[in-house]
Every structure is written in structure tokens, then in C-alpha cells.
């Protein structure tokens, strides 16, 4: 299978303006995500999909290939799908959000590996255990519950499952009871192209979670559970915490 990672990146962000170009570490946030993608052993190509010339120029400055996409796209998935239409020699397309600078390459490769293990799979993604109760109350932490084969039953910003009676040891259960969804998808190319043309579903609009469009259309999403989460960058506080972690690791 030939695999391409496509990183959607836009300049307009309401909670953290121009976050793709923030560079307090000496590298832009976008470059950090690109370097994380480069560590994948399973992908043969990495592209950045953007609607902004400044991002395309920045990508070129650190050796990445950027493709300018239609500025009218409403989501990163639509942007990735536009690029995927040109990648006629690829079997799988990885959608790695541009604000995931700490995504583990092992998680990327495990999500790709699902398609070798389950030839019927159309979409895969990644989750990790939730061990902090505060995350259960945080609507920006998306939760997912799985069936016994590792397919998503539902994604929500609310508690799922919601215990009738709470016990603190629920957070240390093995296997984990609570799972956090991470910002990574792998699609069969043909399915991605058809998915991008589907109208938003009622559940998707309610929760503002695009992956619910897949489930409500009757398709399965396979979920690989990894040990640790990566932290997406959505707010100034997220970015400063990332900068602190980076400096601690690199001195």
C-alpha cells in the first residue's frame, strides 16, 4: 500500500491567531508537525494542504511540499480530500492536523497498520486512555467508546460512558473505561473522496464532530488505542505549555 500524509493547515484560527506560524521554539508549529510526520515508517509522501501563501512559503523554507487549495473549504477534511484527488497512485491518505506537533509516529503507523489487519476497513483513527477526571468534564476532550473489535460506537464531547455510580478506580482500570480521541485519521482514498461529498449529519452538527458523519452514514471507524496522548494546540495556553515541554526536552 502506498501511503501519503496530508497536513491541513490554515492561517485563520479564532482562539489562537496565526498559530501555524508561531515559532517560540525556533521552529514553527507547522514544522514541528511536519517533523513528527517524517518519523513515520509507513508513509511514503508528506504534503501540506493550505489556502494561504504565507504557509506555503513557510513550508518551502523547511523543505516541505505545500499545495494551495480552495479557500472556500469548510474543514480540514475537505482540504485533504482536494489534495487526495491528485494522489491517484496512493491507497491510503493520512489526515494529520497541523496543530498536532507531538503526534507520535508509532501512533501514525499503528493507524495505518489497521488496513493490513482488516482489509474491510475504510477509516481508522487513534485514542488513548483518560486517567484525569478533569478531562471527562472538558468538552474539548473528545471521548470515544468502542465495540469488542475496536470499532467506534460513538464519539462525544460529553462523558461516555457515563457511570451511574462513580468510583475513583475507574480512572486506573485496565483495559481503560474512558478513551480520548486524538487528531489523526487514515482513509482509503476512494472513501475519503466520497465522504467529503456527504452532507453534514444531524449528530455531527449537534456535537460539532465531523467523524459522526461517518458513523451516522453507517460506516465503521476502527480505533487503535495507544498508551499516551498527543496534545493538540488550540489556545495560547496550549501553545505555551508545548513550548515549555519542548524546552524541557531540548534544554
N, C-alpha and C positions, 0 to 999 in steps of 0.2 A: 504494500500500500504506500502510495506517495502522500505525504502529509505537509500541509502548509499552515503555519501560524500567522494569523492576521490580527494585528493590534489596532483596534479602532481608537482614534484619538482626535478629540475636538478641543478647540480653544475656549469655547463658551461654557463655563461652569458657574452656576449661580452661587454655590456655597464656598467655592474656592476658585476665584477667577484666575484664568491662565495657568491652571495647576500643572498642565503637561510640561510647561517651560520653567517651573520652579527649579532652582539649582543650588540650594544652600549646601549641598554635599560636594559640589564641584561637578556634578553631572545632573542633567535634567531628569525629572521624574520619568519622562518618556524613555530616556536612555536606560535607566535602571530596569524598567520593564522589558525593554529590548534585550538587555544582557541576561535577564532571567530566562527569556525565551531561547536565547542562544545556547543555554545549558542543556536543552532538551536533546536526548539521544535519538528520538524517534521522528523528529521533524526534519524535512529537507530544505524548507524555504521559510523565510520570515519576512513579512511585509507589514508596513504601517499604512492604514487607511485613514485619510484625513480630508477635511474640506477646507483646510487652511494652509496657505502658502508658507506662513512662518513655521508651522510644524513640519511641513515637508522639507524646508531648508534646514531646520534643526536636525531632522533625521539624517539628511545627507551629510551633515557635519560629523556625525559619529559612525558613518558607514552603513546606514540602514537605507533600504529601498522604500520610498513612500509613493503611494498612489493617491492622486487627488480624486475625490468622489463628489457626488452630487450634494450640494449644501442643503437640499431640502429633506434629506433623510431624517426621520423622527427617532431613530435608535441606532446604537452601535451595530446591532444585528443587520439592519438594512445596509449599513455601510460595508460590513464584512461580506454580505451577500453580493453586493455590486462587484467587489473585487473577486469573489469566488466565481462569478460568471466568466471571468477571463482565464481562470486557472483550470482549463479543460483537461489538463494532464494530472490533476490531483484527485485523490479518492476521498480524503478527509480534510476538513477545514477546522482549525482550532481558533476559537474566538477568545482571545486573552485581553481582558480590559486593560486599557493603557494606564490605569491608576492602580495596578497590582505589582508594585516594584519588588515585592518579596515572595512572589509566587514560586514555589519550589518546583524545580524541573522534574523531580520524581513524580509529583502530582500530575504534571502535564503528561508525562509518559504513561502513567497508570491509566489516565483517562483515555489515552489513545489505545492502550492495550485492550480495553474493553471490546473493541471491534474485532480483535483477533479471537477473543474468547467467546464472543457472542455475535456471530455473523449477522443475526437479525437486527442488531442494534442500529438505531438511526441517530440517536443523540446520547452523549454521555456528559457528566459533569462531576464535581468533586464536593465533598463535605468533610467536616471534621467534628469531633466531639465538643459539646459545650460543657465546660466544667465550672463556669462562673454564672451564678444565678442572675447577676445584673444583665447579662446578655439576653436572657429569656424575656426580660421586660423591655428590651431595646428594639424598637421596630425597624431600625436599620440593620439589625442582625436577622437575616432571613433563615428561618428554620425549615427543615425538611424531614418527612417521615418516609420510611422505605418498606417495601414488601420483603418476603424472605429471599427473593432472588436479587435484591439490591436495586430494585426499580423504585422511582419516586411515586409515592401515593399522593402527596400534596406538599406544596411549599406555602409558607405563610410568614407574615411579619408578627403574627401573634404566637403564643405558646402552642406548639404541637409536639407531642401530645400534651394535653392539659390534665395534670394529675387531679383526681378527686380529693386525695389527701397528700399533702407534701411531706416528704422525708428528705433530709439533707443528703443521705447516702445515694439519692437518685443521681446526684451530680458526679458520683465516682463509680457508677455502675459500669460493668464490663460484660457484654457489649454496652455501649453508651445508649442511654434513653433519648437524649437530646442531641440533635445534629445541626450544625451551622452550614449553610450553603455558601460555597466560595465562588468567586467571579471568573469562572472558566467553563467553556463549553467546547465539545468536539462534535461536529456534524458530518454525516455523509453529505458530500457536496450536493447531490441531487435533492436531498431532503431540505437542506438549507435554502436552496433556491425556491422550493415550493413553499416553505414555511414563511419566508419573507413576504410572500404574496397573500398570506392569510390575514383576514381582518382580526383586529384585537378582540379577544373573547371577554365575556362579562366578568369572569373571575380575574382575568388579567387587569381589567380596568379597575375593579374593586380594590385589589391589593397592590396595584402598580408593580406587577411582577410578570415580565414577558414570558417566562418559562411556563406559566399557567396556560398560555395559548396552546402549547404543545399537548399538555395533559388533557385540556378540555376538547381538543380535536381528536382525542382517542389514541394518541401515540405514547409510547413509553420513553422515559428518560432514565438511563442507567446511571447509578451514582457510585463512585469509588470513595470509600471512606479512608482518609489519611489521618495521621496522628496529630498534626499541628495545622493551625490556621495561618493563612497569609492575611495581612491587614490591608484592605483597600483604602485609598486616600480620598476622603470626601470632604473634609473640613480642615481649617487651619490647624486645629488641634491634632488631627490625624497626621498632618504633614510634619509638624514639629516633633511628634512622638517618633515618626520614622527617622527624621534627621538625628535625633538623639540615639536611637538604636544603631543607626549606621555609624555614627562617630564612636560609639562604644565598641563596635566590632572592628573598626579600622583605625582607631587611635586618633 
